[in-house]
């Protein structure tokens, strides 16, 4: 089972990744299912047969009444004055043969079985009459495969010796018992026995088709009330004018109620002449088809398979269209009638009976299977998205991605991203002095609350490394205000971390400050983990800069450091300039800022600091005095302390070159 399971799993994965492959396999599956249904479900066969019959009965072009064939029926009225109905009176048939020959008919076919003796005198009269006719005459022969006894077969063979005979080879459909086809010949080993109509054609010296089996092309009449062949009762023949039968092939048969009638495609019309037909009339249709060299085109097995496959492919295509469900329903509702109209039109123009039910089933099955596969694929994608982002994004954002997965560029794209890095000061020292179980609980609480704040501001948690958070804004979903969100998130984290330190301090844990670095820049963002491991992350120099800004807080004495590329995209936030930094490993200068929380703004401090900073940047000699004065007023301010210390050490300007991380 494992040997079989692995290829199947690989195939399913390829189908999920390749819409063309999935469509092809679904089409094959729908085709196989449809063919199985058509072969084994009687209702489907009945529907297909009925649609074929409707086309034959209603769309066959009307033809004039046949000038070549006439039918003479022995009816209940004919036998009203005879002492028995079966077998038919031999003298009646002998007299009919005489009257028909005198009427100038071309040939006679007697579709009556002679399988047992009747009255000896009448049997003899018919026997001699059959052999004295000067025109071709063909009689129905008893078949050895039709359930007749040995005595019946022997009598028929002897009675019809030296007379042209043919078998009745019309056959009923096993599902609905409708006669749609006939054998022209019965091949048994080296013996070939012609059918009744084929024997008449052969007796007239006309060519026969090569095939053994034909589908009967029932000849329509000129209108619904006119039969395709002149039909007379046996008692009328002697009264008919010579012109009525002259130069025609006349078939004699019985019409003695339901036992002698058969259902045909014409039965769907229920007109006076097309209700279930006597066997001899069906033979007249076959004879007419052979005489006029007409064919009813029935698609081959390969052609039917192609039609079913084509509709299955069409169903897949409709299902895979990137349109709303309502449009798919409307397209399907339009395509199926068009396909049926096409099938009817092809019969009208080419007399070809294309299958209709099987292609329809294939279309619907393929449509359903494709829709199910598409739903399954999308469901798995949703699960992957939930798995990849559910822990790192707000539920509303995850749902938006699920609804619009195309917004994710899984192959990677260049995008401007704002990155926020955090780090907990003294974490290594803390792990060495705190019991492991208590440390795990502390870190989990710390990260859980920090992540909640990040998600609340729309940040994506790219990574959690120990106690550090790596956040992204503007990915995976576009956020036009990503810089603003990131800075507000940094302020919220800074404020929260202060309160968190106070809470855990009461538990006897001396937690360090949380340092935060924020930077905005272009980078490549997307799925860098491959198809099996969905790892949505980013790569680029902007990330390294954010990490260095987080680390530089330790040297600056700050807790939050924001780059100029981020600060200039923010509105409504007060920023104090920190310094012009040359970060470790960098050569370019970067202006950095300290954002001020709205509830902690000291307007006077900000203004005085700005004046002193600008003077320092301009190398104004008075800047040292300005910072000294400010340090007295604001001894705890980290930026004032930073620059006052630098000036005291002999530094000038606002540029800081940092040699180490």
DAQUIVEN-V530621 format. One record per backbone hydrogen bond with DSSP energy under -0.5 kcal/mol. NH is the residue of the N-H (numbers start at 0). CO is the residue of the C=O. If there is no record, write none. Layout:
NH|CO / NH|CO
This chain:
4|0 / 5|1 / 6|2 / 7|3 / 8|4 / 9|5 / 10|6 / 11|7 / 12|8 / 13|9 / 14|10 / 15|11 / 16|12 / 17|13 / 18|16 / 21|17 / 22|18 / 23|19 / 24|20 / 25|21 / 26|22 / 27|23 / 28|24 / 29|25 / 30|26 / 31|27 / 32|28 / 33|29 / 34|30 / 35|31 / 36|32 / 37|33 / 38|34 / 39|35 / 40|36 / 41|39 / 44|40 / 45|41 / 46|42 / 47|43 / 48|44 / 49|45 / 50|46 / 51|47 / 52|48 / 53|49 / 54|50 / 55|51 / 56|52 / 57|53 / 58|54 / 59|54 / 59|55 / 62|219 / 65|227 / 69|248 / 70|229 / 71|250 / 72|70 / 72|231 / 73|252 / 74|72 / 75|254 / 78|74 / 79|76 / 80|77 / 81|78 / 92|88 / 93|89 / 94|90 / 95|91 / 96|92 / 97|93 / 98|94 / 99|95 / 100|96 / 101|97 / 102|98 / 103|100 / 104|99 / 105|247 / 106|247 / 107|135 / 108|249 / 109|137 / 110|108 / 110|251 / 111|109 / 114|112 / 122|118 / 123|119 / 124|120 / 125|121 / 126|122 / 127|123 / 128|124 / 129|125 / 130|126 / 131|127 / 131|128 / 132|128 / 135|105 / 137|107 / 138|163 / 139|109 / 139|111 / 140|165 / 145|142 / 147|142 / 152|148 / 153|149 / 154|150 / 155|151 / 156|152 / 157|153 / 158|154 / 159|155 / 160|157 / 162|159 / 163|136 / 165|138 / 166|193 / 168|166 / 170|180 / 172|177 / 176|172 / 178|262 / 179|170 / 179|177 / 180|170 / 181|213 / 182|168 / 183|211 / 184|211 / 185|192 / 186|184 / 187|185 / 187|190 / 190|187 / 192|185 / 194|183 / 195|166 / 198|194 / 199|195 / 200|196 / 201|197 / 202|198 / 203|199 / 204|201 / 205|200 / 213|181 / 215|179 / 215|213 / 217|215 / 219|217 / 222|225 / 225|222 / 226|224 / 229|68 / 231|70 / 233|72 / 235|232 / 236|232 / 236|233 / 238|235 / 239|235 / 239|236 / 243|240 / 244|240 / 244|241 / 245|241 / 246|103 / 247|244 / 248|67 / 249|106 / 249|247 / 250|69 / 251|108 / 252|71 / 254|73 / 259|256 / 260|257 / 261|276 / 262|176 / 264|178 / 266|263 / 267|264 / 268|265 / 269|265 / 269|266 / 272|223 / 274|270 / 276|261 / 278|259 / 280|277 / 281|277 / 282|278 / 283|279 / 284|280 / 285|281 / 286|282 / 287|283 / 288|284 / 289|285 / 290|286 / 291|287 / 292|289 / 293|288 / 296|294 / 296|350 / 297|295 / 298|296 / 298|352 / 303|299 / 304|300 / 305|301 / 306|302 / 307|303 / 308|304 / 309|305 / 310|306 / 311|307 / 312|308 / 313|309 / 314|310 / 315|311 / 316|312 / 317|313 / 318|314 / 319|315 / 320|316 / 320|317 / 322|320 / 327|323 / 328|324 / 329|325 / 330|326 / 331|327 / 332|328 / 333|329 / 334|330 / 335|331 / 336|332 / 337|333 / 338|334 / 339|335 / 340|336 / 341|337 / 342|338 / 343|339 / 344|340 / 345|341 / 346|342 / 347|343 / 348|344 / 349|345 / 350|346 / 351|345 / 352|296 / 353|351 / 359|355 / 360|356 / 361|357 / 362|358 / 363|359 / 364|360 / 365|361 / 366|362 / 367|363 / 368|364 / 369|365 / 370|366 / 371|367 / 372|368 / 373|369 / 374|370 / 375|371 / 376|372 / 377|373 / 378|374 / 379|375 / 380|376 / 381|377 / 382|378 / 383|379 / 384|380 / 385|381 / 386|382 / 387|383 / 388|384 / 389|385 / 391|388 / 392|388 / 396|393 / 397|393 / 398|394 / 399|395 / 400|396 / 401|397 / 402|398 / 403|399 / 404|401 / 406|403 / 407|404 / 408|406 / 409|407 / 411|408 / 412|524 / 414|522 / 416|414 / 416|520 / 417|472 / 418|416 / 418|518 / 419|470 / 420|516 / 421|468 / 422|514 / 424|422 / 424|512 / 426|423 / 429|425 / 430|426 / 431|427 / 432|428 / 432|429 / 433|429 / 438|434 / 439|435 / 440|436 / 441|437 / 442|438 / 443|439 / 444|440 / 445|441 / 446|442 / 447|443 / 448|444 / 449|445 / 450|446 / 451|447 / 452|448 / 453|449 / 454|450 / 455|451 / 456|452 / 457|454 / 458|453 / 459|471 / 460|391 / 460|458 / 461|459 / 461|469 / 462|469 / 464|467 / 465|463 / 466|464 / 467|464 / 469|462 / 470|419 / 470|468 / 471|459 / 472|417 / 481|478 / 484|480 / 485|481 / 486|482 / 487|483 / 488|484 / 489|485 / 490|486 / 491|487 / 492|488 / 493|489 / 494|490 / 495|491 / 496|492 / 497|493 / 498|494 / 499|495 / 500|496 / 501|497 / 502|498 / 503|499 / 504|500 / 505|501 / 505|502 / 506|503 / 507|504 / 508|503 / 509|507 / 510|508 / 511|424 / 514|422 / 514|512 / 515|558 / 516|420 / 517|560 / 518|418 / 520|416 / 522|414 / 523|538 / 524|412 / 524|522 / 525|536 / 526|409 / 527|525 / 527|534 / 532|528 / 533|531 / 534|532 / 535|533 / 536|525 / 536|534 / 538|523 / 541|521 / 542|539 / 543|539 / 544|540 / 545|541 / 546|542 / 547|543 / 548|544 / 549|545 / 550|546 / 551|547 / 552|548 / 552|549 / 553|550 / 554|551 / 555|551 / 556|552 / 557|552 / 560|515 / 561|592 / 562|517 / 563|590 / 565|562 / 566|562 / 567|563 / 568|565 / 569|566 / 573|595 / 575|593 / 576|574 / 577|591 / 578|591 / 579|653 / 580|578 / 580|589 / 581|655 / 582|580 / 585|582 / 589|580 / 591|578 / 592|561 / 593|575 / 594|592 / 595|573 / 599|596 / 600|597 / 602|600 / 605|601 / 606|602 / 607|603 / 608|604 / 609|605 / 610|606 / 611|607 / 612|608 / 613|609 / 614|610 / 615|611 / 616|612 / 617|613 / 618|615 / 619|614 / 622|619 / 623|620 / 625|621 / 626|622 / 627|623 / 628|624 / 629|625 / 630|626 / 631|627 / 632|628 / 633|629 / 636|633 / 640|636 / 641|637 / 642|638 / 643|639 / 644|640 / 645|641 / 646|642 / 647|643 / 648|644 / 649|646 / 650|645 / 652|615 / 655|579 / 657|581 / 657|655 / 658|656
